[in-house]
Every structure is written in C-alpha cells, then in structure tokens.
C-alpha cells in the first residue's frame, strides 16, 4: 500500500508502472466507494498504460481531513498528488464525483490533463434538495440507512439476482465508508457546477453511462457531452451507475477504442 500526506490529509493510492512512454491513466472513483471498484477495468490496461488509483479524502483508507469539503478540496488533492509523483498529461477516468473532479482539475490545471473519460457524471449533479436530504439522512441514521436505495441506483435490476454475493460485498463496502466523508463529499457535489467550464474543454473527452444508471441517467450524461466540444458519447448496456463493476470489459473496450481514435497511444505495429 502507498500513502502520502497531501494537503494535510493522508491519502491512500496505488501506482502500477508501465514501459517508458506509456500513457498514464488516473482513476477517480465515485461517492461511497474506494478504488477497488476499478479492479476489473485496470487489469485490462496493465502493461499498456501506467495506472494511478487513489482513495479521495474521507473514503477508503484515506484520512477524513477537515469537513465539510468543497470540490476545490478534492481537485487540489489530485493536483498535488500528480505534482508529487511528477506526472503531467494524464488521462483522467472519473466516475460520478470522480468525473466532477476531472472537470475541476482540467479547469484549474489543464497541463495535467491529456484527455478525460467522464463516466456516469454530469456538469451539475443533482440539486440542493437531493443532497441536503441525503446529508441529513446520513447524519441521522448513517450510510446504512440509505444503502438499499443507493444500491438500486448503482446497479442494474438483474445484477443482485445474478451476482448476489458480489452485490452484498459492494453494499458492505458502501456501509463501511466514513459517514462524515460521505456527507462532506455530498456537500462538495451539491455546490459544484461546471456548466460554464464545459465549452472550454479542448482535450479529447469520452462521456459514457450505464443504460440503467439511476443516479446520472443517460439523458443527463448526453447533455454533458453536448456541452463539451467534439466529445464522444457512449451508452453501456446492462449497467447501472457503476459500469466498471457490471461491465468492465465493455467499458475498457470503449476506452481503448476512444484512445485509438484520439491518437492517445501508438497503435500496434
């Protein structure tokens, strides 16, 4: 395990190397998860790309830090981690809040971002009523009080029936996140709005969404794609909010096709 004190918070991260000159993929995960959700996607890039995954503050093995958070806090953490590791021109793969972090990083430090894959996210996610209600519910009864409803948005209808043990395991992961980290990040999402920044995105961008996403439905992600010049929009069948878990091979194939079309890595031969 790898840890570093970033902006006064001990962050947990993992680096997987690759041959010199390989692209760097940075995976930023969703609210209420840790970076293990990317495992089945990452294994399809090992050896072809360098990989950086990390637990954002208040999640996984990273410290809580001072709460509540702003999106600027999350962006500054990824910025400082990349600077500490001496990395630039990264391809940021961000899911849900991770997609907001990716947008914020590009707006602040475009030199760090070579391209973006924005998964199941938006320029503005939800509204004050939704997030204030969720924060109040977690403060009263903990994440576990909302877990069943969250899981319904995370996964397709078939997933719990076809993979009951896996479904239960990810529910356990959700419930073991810090309540304070979840509510602090919920406040950061509530207050983030990158609508006006989308038109300024100049790097290749793929917007992708599960067809059964109950948190950021396909129409929401399609609207994000329309706001970003020359972006690409794809829908993953039979997946909810976390296609990296339900359809990792399909997601990886979409990302690789996007890389090829955008010239983000040398083609074989």
N, C-alpha and C positions, 0 to 999 in steps of 0.2 A: 504494500500500500504506500501511496505517496501523499504527503501533506505539505502545505506551505502556508505561512501566515500572510494573508492578503488583505490589505486594508483593515488590519486589526482582527481579522476573522481567520481561524484555522480551516483552510479548505482542503477537502479530500479530492484527489484527482488521479488519473491514470494516463500514462503516455505509452503508446505502443509504437516502436520505431519502424522505419522502412528504409529502403535504399535511398541514398542521397539524391536529391532532386525530385523525390516523390511529393505529390500534393499532401497538405495537412488537412485532415478532416477534424473539425471540432464538433462534438455532440453535446447539445444543451437540452436537458430533459424537462418534463412537464411538472406542473404543480402536484405535490403529494407523492413524488416518486424519487428514486435515486438512479444513478447512471446505469444500473444493471438492466434497465428496460431496453437498452441499446444492444445488448449482447449478441442477439441473433442477426443483427444488421452488421455490427462491427466485424464479426468473423468472416463476412463475405468481402471485406476490404483489407484484411491483414495481409501484409506483403506487397500490396499495391499502393497503399497510402499510409502515411504516418497518421496516428489517431490520438486525439486528446479527448477524454471524457472527464467530467467533474461533477461533484455534488454542489449545487448552489447553496449559499448560506441558508441555514435553517432546515436543511434536508440531508438525508443520508448520514454520512459520518462527518460532515462539515459542522462547524460551530454555529450557534444561533446568532451571535452578534447583537448589536443594538437594534431594537424594534421600535416602531414599525419600519418597514423598508419602503424605499421608493424604487422605481425601475432604474433610476440612475445608480443606486447601490449595486444592483445585480450587474448592470453594464460595466461599472467600474471594476467589479471583481474579475470578470472575464478579461477586460482590458489589461488589468495588472498582471493576471496570470499569464497571458500571452507575452507581455513585455518581459516578465521574469524568465520565461522559457526561451526568450529570444526569437519569437515567432512572429512573422508577418504573412500577409497574403493567404490567410487561412480560408478554407471553405467551411462556413458555419452551417451546421444542420441543427435547426432549432425546432422543438416541438412545443406547441402551446405557449406557455410563458417563455420557453426557450426561443421561440420564434420572435417574440417581442424583444427579448434580449439581443437577438441577432440584428433586428432592425435598429435598436438603440445603439449598438456597437458600430454599425455602419454609419449612422448619423454623426456619431462622435469621432470615430477613428476609422475613416474609410481605408487608410493604409493597411489596416489589419485584416481587411475582408477582401478576398478574391472573388467569392461567389457566395450565394446563400441558397439553402434548401429550407423553405418555410413550411413545416408540417403542421396541419391541424391547428392553425393560428389565425390571427387577423391583425389589422392595423389598430383596431379597438375591440377588445374582448369584453362582452357583457356590458352591464351598466351599474350605476351606483346601487340601485335597489338589490340586484342579484348579489353583488359582492358584500354589501353591508349585511344582508340577511345571512349569507354564509358565514361571515366572520362572527356574527352574534351567535349563530348555532354552534359553532365550534367552541367559542368561549364558554358556552353554557354546558355542552354535553360532550365535547371532544370530537375529533375527526370521526370516531367510530359511530357517532350519531347520524352522520351523513354518508357513511361508507356505502350503503346499498345503492343509494341514488347516484353517487359518483361512479360506482362500478357500472351501472346501467349506461352511463354516457361514455365510459371508457371503451366498452366492448360491444361487439355485435350481439344480437339476440341469440345466435347459435353458439357462441363461444363458451358460456358457462355449462351448457349441456354437453358439448363435445370435449371440453377440457376442464372438468370440474376441479381437479387438483391444482392445475395452474391458476385457474380463476381464484381459488381460495388463497393461494400463495401471494398473488398480487394484492388481494384485499388485505392480507396481513402486512405487506409492505406499506400500503397506504396508511393503515391504522398505527403503524409504528413510527411514522414521521412525527416530528415535534408539532404539537398543536400551535405553539407560538410562531414557529417557522411557517406553518401553513397560513395562519391568519395574516402574518406580516407580508407574505408574498401575495396573498389575496388583495391586500390594500395596494400593493405595488401595481398589480394588474388593473385594479379599479381605476387608478389615477393615470394610467399610461394611455397615450393616444398618439399614434404615429401617422395619422391620416395625411397630414400636410408634408410629411417627410417622404412618402412613397414616391412621389413624382421625381425626387432627386436621386433615386437609386439607379446607378449606372452599371452595376455589375450583373453578370448572369444570375437569374433567380428562378428557381423552381418552386411553385406553390402546389402542395399535394395534400389530399384529405381522404379519410376513410368515408365510404359511401353511407355508413350508418353512424357517423360522428354525431353524438348528441350534445356536444359542448360547443364546437365550432363547425356547424353543418356545411356541406359542400357549397351552398349558395353564399355563405359568409366568406369562405376561402376564395371562391371565384371572384368576389368583389375585391378582395385584396389583390388578386392577380391583375385585375383590370386597372388598379391604381398604379401598379409598378410597370414602367415602360419595358416592353419586349419580354415580359416574364412568361413563363410556361406554366400551364395549369393541368394537373392530372388528378384523377379520382381512382382510389384503390378499392376494388370490390371486396365485399365481405369483411369489412373492418370498421371499428368504431374510432374513438379518439386516439387510440394508440396502435396504429398500423405497424409500428416497429415490433410489437409483440404478436399481433394476429397474422400479419402478412409480411414478415421480414424479407423474404426472398423477393416478393413483388416490389417492395419499397427499394431494396438495394438495386434491383434491375432498373427501376425508373431513374434512380440517382446516377447509375453508371451510364445509361443512355443519355441523360442530360449532360453529364461530363463530356461524353464523346461529341455530342452536337455542339457544345460550347467551346470545345478545344481545351478543356481544363486538364487533360493529361494526354501524353503521347499515345497514339493508337498502336496496337501490337503490330510488329513487322515494319 
